[in-house]
Amino acid sequence: MDRVTEIEFAGNVARLSNLIESIKQERECFLSDAIICKTSKKTKGEYSRIGRKLFHSSVEIGLLNVFGRINNKRYFYKSLAAAKYYFYQDQFFEYLKEVIEKTSNVNDLSHLDSVCDKGEKYLNFLKELQEVLGRKFQGALTKKKSKRMALAGLPKDWMIELAERAKESKYYTEILISALTGCRPAELKNGVRVSRFFDEACNSDCIAFDINTAKHKDQSAQHVRRLVFSLNNPNELLSLLMNQFEYELIDDDNSFTSFISSEINFTVAIRRLGAELWPKHHASITAYCFRHQFAANLKKNGSSEFISAALGHTSEKTKKNYGLANQSRGGAVPLRIEESCDGELIRTIHNEYHTDYDCLNLRP
């Protein structure tokens, strides 16, 4: 182990030790064995489910906001009990102690850093839980706002600014893909295939994104939507992504697959970047802001059927919840969408509102 690595390793061990002590103090403030012994097996299972949901939601918007949106008194207090139980019986605290006991060589360094990051999220949840436990139910404490309202007040090129800011981030490519396609974080976790090719139909270089559609009502088959963009007049985001072909592991067919390992960490990274760029903005910037912006751009440059297909919706009615035409910022929009099921092409939808539609001789 070289000196620099040894210092970094010792720093992470100290960081983890401090986390364990802080977590221990927070837990002892309000948790007791009574929570465990008085709970039935069925209730324990339900508390675990609710607790996991609360934790995942808190990472994105904060635990205080999560409880502020609960407008049912019974569910409010049930969620409080679930949060207390979930983090008392959760094995993560014991896992932290086990990690520090077993950590003894440099090979554990990257893993130890990851564990510390998770521990800090865990500790932050416990601190917020302390504050929530001091509250009484008062109805919905905060009105739930549509995520598309987060777009209000952002600069016209906000996605480009955020992408530029993320150049040193491990999520740089994935952020570009989200900004261009509006895909869900869950779809990025499944992996999005990006390919470059020459399309004879429109006599133009193109780039395509193959997305395994999440939340499809038919879960028995694999549904894929392919978003095809013309590079005839590429915008800045497309240009930035094209540069990534030099750094990604490219397959023989001039494609690569990009994915994230954690939806939560991806969203946290985007929130942090947004806060750094626009600290006074009225709402957090999350992964779904890309989806709303993509929908807004499409609503100004796409038919109703095309918009729903691009977003991966099975119902055209759902699109009304995403973006507004007056929020469009002139971003890149697909030339066509190809939908397939279990590898078989079902339909192709052309975007008749695309600026290249006529000049590429696609109109029937």
Order of alpha helices (4+ residues) and beta strands (2+ residues): alpha-alpha-alpha-alpha-alpha-alpha-alpha-alpha-alpha-alpha-beta-beta-beta-alpha-beta-alpha-alpha-alpha-beta-beta
